[in-house]
Amino acid sequence: MIKVDSHSSTWRNIKAYIDERCATLSARTDALTLNWEETQQTRARIAELKALIGETQVEEVTFVSEDFELPN
């Protein structure tokens, strides 16, 4: 299991890319222009992207005031 900070810009960019890529690949399979082999390859790519997200445990970052020294 991979742990990530859901508020990091890196994670938001990765998640946005995966969501966009899955949508693009799904549209390809919906277009009915692919042969059987191409359809299976496209579905496998979608499955791999979704598995990446599924293997990721998104952790909410909590702020604990004792962790920081605040100026007076």
C-alpha positions as CSV (number, residue, x, y, z in Angstrom):
1,M,0.0,0.0,0.0
2,I,1.3,3.4,-1.0
3,K,0.5,6.3,1.3
4,V,0.1,9.8,-0.1
5,D,-0.8,13.3,1.0
6,S,-4.1,14.1,-0.7
7,H,-3.4,17.8,-0.6
8,S,0.0,17.7,-2.3
9,S,0.2,19.2,-5.8
10,T,2.0,16.2,-7.0
11,W,-0.8,13.8,-6.0
12,R,-3.5,16.1,-7.5
13,N,-1.6,16.2,-10.8
14,I,-1.1,12.4,-10.9
15,K,-4.8,11.8,-10.0
16,A,-5.9,14.3,-12.7
17,Y,-3.7,12.6,-15.3
18,I,-5.0,9.2,-14.4
19,D,-8.7,10.4,-14.5
20,E,-8.1,12.0,-17.8
21,R,-6.3,9.1,-19.3
22,C,-9.0,6.6,-18.1
23,A,-11.7,8.8,-19.7
24,T,-9.7,9.0,-23.0
25,L,-9.2,5.2,-23.1
26,S,-12.8,4.5,-22.2
27,A,-13.9,6.8,-25.0
28,R,-11.8,4.7,-27.4
29,T,-13.5,1.5,-26.4
30,D,-16.9,3.1,-26.6
31,A,-16.2,4.3,-30.2
32,L,-16.4,0.7,-31.4
33,T,-13.6,1.3,-33.9
34,L,-11.1,-1.1,-32.2
35,N,-10.7,-4.7,-33.0
36,W,-10.8,-7.4,-30.3
37,E,-7.1,-7.3,-29.5
38,E,-7.0,-3.5,-29.4
39,T,-10.0,-3.4,-27.1
40,Q,-8.4,-5.9,-24.7
41,Q,-5.1,-3.9,-24.6
42,T,-7.1,-0.7,-23.9
43,R,-9.1,-2.3,-21.2
44,A,-5.8,-3.6,-19.6
45,R,-4.4,-0.1,-19.6
46,I,-7.5,1.2,-17.8
47,A,-7.3,-1.6,-15.3
48,E,-3.7,-0.9,-14.6
49,L,-4.4,2.8,-14.0
50,K,-7.3,2.0,-11.7
51,A,-5.2,-0.5,-9.8
52,L,-2.6,2.2,-9.2
53,I,-5.3,4.3,-7.6
54,G,-6.7,1.3,-5.7
55,E,-3.3,0.5,-4.2
56,T,-2.9,4.1,-3.0
57,Q,-4.0,5.0,0.5
58,V,-4.8,8.7,0.6
59,E,-4.1,10.2,4.0
60,E,-5.6,13.4,5.1
61,V,-3.0,15.7,6.6
62,T,-3.9,16.9,10.1
63,F,-2.5,20.0,11.6
64,V,-1.2,19.7,15.2
65,S,-0.3,23.0,16.7
66,E,2.4,21.4,18.9
67,D,4.3,20.5,15.7
68,F,5.0,24.1,15.0
69,E,6.5,27.0,16.9
70,L,4.3,30.0,16.2
71,P,5.9,33.5,16.4
72,N,4.5,35.8,19.1
